[in-house]
């Protein structure tokens, strides 16, 4: 509840500053769809979170290592969980059944704090919750894994904005707003870049990093898809419908 309270406060403050200085960070149609998608995701994320915790708990009962027993366990849990997030996020841009759930997030035309929870509704169906099962096998309990999810939520909340400039040396290590704007950019050389959740070091290590450049990006969304003409329900199930076999018209 605390994280959702922080989200509400951050969105309200950003929207107030937007209104006061006329920055156009929020556009009504885009905001309307973000709210609809966020509401559906909030419901589905409960089941997704419970399944993730159950998967970690099951794997912990069959653990192969006991990394969670060492003195560096809290830091190690965050590092390993973030590496798993990177792997899931990168795969979700290439595997159709994962992209079907992740697609709605990339339909946002403005990158503001509300867009951080503009998410799909079908993570349970696509099996995203299985991403974290490795933590259990490595010897981490659900309780040890939980702080990472709070940290991820807060970092992603802060990373979704169009007004924070580059942050100097922090750009080399963390997922900053500048780094994450690249991930949502419409520019061809930015497509499928900067997958990191908390740390951007995974992108640097595995060749998926791209810099924003000197100017702040402001063009986002998906080429060829106009979210303004679709309802939240249509956006949430758009890719699932595309994967269904098409019936040929009768001759």
Buried (B, 14 or more C-beta within 10 A) or exposed (E): EEEEEBBEEBBEEBBEEBEEEEEEBBBEEBBEBBBBBBEBBEEBBEEBBEBBBBBBBEBBEEBEEEBBEEEEBBEBBBBBBBBBBBBBBBBBBEEEBBBBBBBBBBBBBBBBBBBBBBBBBBBBBBBBBEBBBBBBBBBBBBEBBBEBBEBBBBBBBBBBBBBBEBEEEEBEEBBBBBBBBBBBBBBEEBBEBBBBBBBBBBBBEEEBBBEBEEEBBBEBBBEEEEBEEBEBEEBBBBBBEEEEEEEEEEE
